[in-house]
Amino acid sequence: MGATITWQISPRISAGAWGGYTKSYIPGQAGNVETTNYMVFLNFPDLFAKGNLGGIYVGQPPKITSSNLPVGNNVPDFINTGLGRAGGQPGTTTQIEAFYRFQLTDNISLTPGIIHILEPGHTPDSDSVTIGILRSTFSF
């Protein structure tokens, strides 16, 4: 189950969010797994020039919040202890992204950006990670 909302505050600013919830199970086994995710964002269409786009996004990638499958099958505890006991992931990953898309021609754009990840893998003791990105888009 999921939901998305976007609000165009003005021709040059839009804000939005999406979130999701999944309840899944292994056929033929007792128990289930609950997973959540979300993202909030600000977009800035035509920032500095027509066709360009700036954006700031903050969110949580899918996180197992609860898992009560039979012992040995619960991924969060299996990763941390090798036992696979019931429970969710111990930390919460947060991703922060900023980007700017340069529209070079009608068919070509370049998008540099940066992504900063807090508690990667939903693991509280993990070091933060920062990633620089450069995406090229060719549309024909």
C-alpha positions in Angstrom: 0.0 0.0 0.0 1.3 3.4 -0.8 0.4 7.0 -1.3 1.8 10.0 -3.1 1.0 13.7 -2.8 2.5 16.7 -4.8 1.6 20.3 -4.4 2.7 22.9 -6.9 3.2 25.9 -4.5 4.1 28.2 -7.4 5.3 27.7 -11.0 8.8 27.5 -9.6 8.3 25.4 -6.5 6.6 22.1 -5.9 6.6 20.0 -2.7 5.6 16.4 -2.2 5.9 13.2 -0.4 5.3 9.5 -0.8 5.1 6.6 1.6 4.6 2.9 1.6 3.7 0.0 3.8 4.0 -3.6 2.9 2.9 -6.7 4.8 4.4 -9.9 3.3 4.8 -13.5 4.2 6.4 -16.7 2.9 3.8 -19.1 1.5 3.2 -22.1 3.7 5.0 -20.6 6.7 3.6 -18.8 9.8 4.4 -15.1 10.5 4.8 -12.0 8.3 7.1 -9.1 7.6 6.1 -5.4 7.8 8.1 -2.9 5.8 7.8 0.9 5.5 9.4 3.6 3.3 8.9 7.3 2.7 10.3 10.4 0.9 9.6 14.1 1.1 10.9 16.5 -1.6 11.1 20.0 -2.9 11.5 20.6 -6.7 12.5 23.8 -8.4 11.5 23.7 -12.1 13.2 26.1 -14.4 15.8 27.0 -11.7 18.2 29.6 -13.2 17.1 28.7 -16.8 14.1 27.2 -18.6 14.1 23.4 -18.6 16.6 23.0 -15.7 15.5 21.4 -12.4 16.8 21.6 -8.9 15.7 19.1 -6.2 16.1 18.2 -2.6 14.9 14.8 -1.4 14.9 13.3 2.1 13.6 9.8 2.9 13.9 6.3 4.2 14.5 3.3 1.9 12.4 0.2 2.7 12.9 -0.8 6.3 11.7 -4.0 8.0 9.9 -2.7 11.0 8.6 -6.1 12.2 9.4 -9.7 11.3 7.9 -12.7 13.1 8.6 -15.5 10.7 9.9 -18.8 12.2 13.3 -18.7 13.8 16.0 -18.7 11.2 14.0 -16.7 8.6 14.0 -13.2 10.1 16.4 -11.2 7.9 17.2 -8.3 10.4 18.4 -10.6 13.2 20.0 -13.1 10.7 22.2 -10.4 9.3 23.2 -9.1 12.8 23.5 -12.4 14.8 23.1 -15.3 12.3 20.1 -16.6 14.3 17.2 -15.1 12.5 15.0 -14.3 15.5 11.9 -12.1 15.4 12.1 -8.4 15.2 12.8 -5.4 12.9 15.9 -3.6 11.8 17.6 -1.9 14.7 18.4 1.5 13.0 16.8 3.8 10.5 18.6 4.8 7.3 18.0 8.3 6.1 18.9 9.4 2.6 19.4 13.1 1.7 19.8 14.0 -1.9 20.4 17.3 -3.7 20.7 17.6 -7.5 20.6 20.0 -10.4 19.6 19.0 -13.9 21.2 21.2 -16.7 19.1 20.9 -19.8 21.8 21.3 -22.4 19.6 20.7 -25.5 16.0 19.5 -26.1 17.5 15.9 -26.0 20.5 16.0 -23.7 20.8 16.9 -20.0 23.4 16.5 -17.3 22.5 16.0 -13.7 25.2 16.3 -11.0 24.1 15.5 -7.5 25.1 14.4 -4.0 23.6 11.7 -1.8 24.3 11.5 1.9 23.2 8.3 3.7 22.9 8.1 7.5 22.9 4.7 9.1 23.3 2.7 5.9 21.6 -0.7 6.0 19.4 0.5 8.9 22.4 -0.3 11.2 22.9 2.2 14.0 26.7 1.8 14.3 27.4 2.1 10.5 29.4 5.1 9.3 27.6 7.7 7.1 28.3 7.5 3.4 28.4 10.4 0.9 28.2 9.7 -2.9 28.7 12.1 -5.7 26.8 11.4 -8.9 26.7 12.6 -12.5 23.9 11.4 -14.7 23.6 12.0 -18.5 20.2 11.7 -20.1 19.7 11.3 -23.9 16.1 11.5 -25.0 15.1 10.7 -28.5 
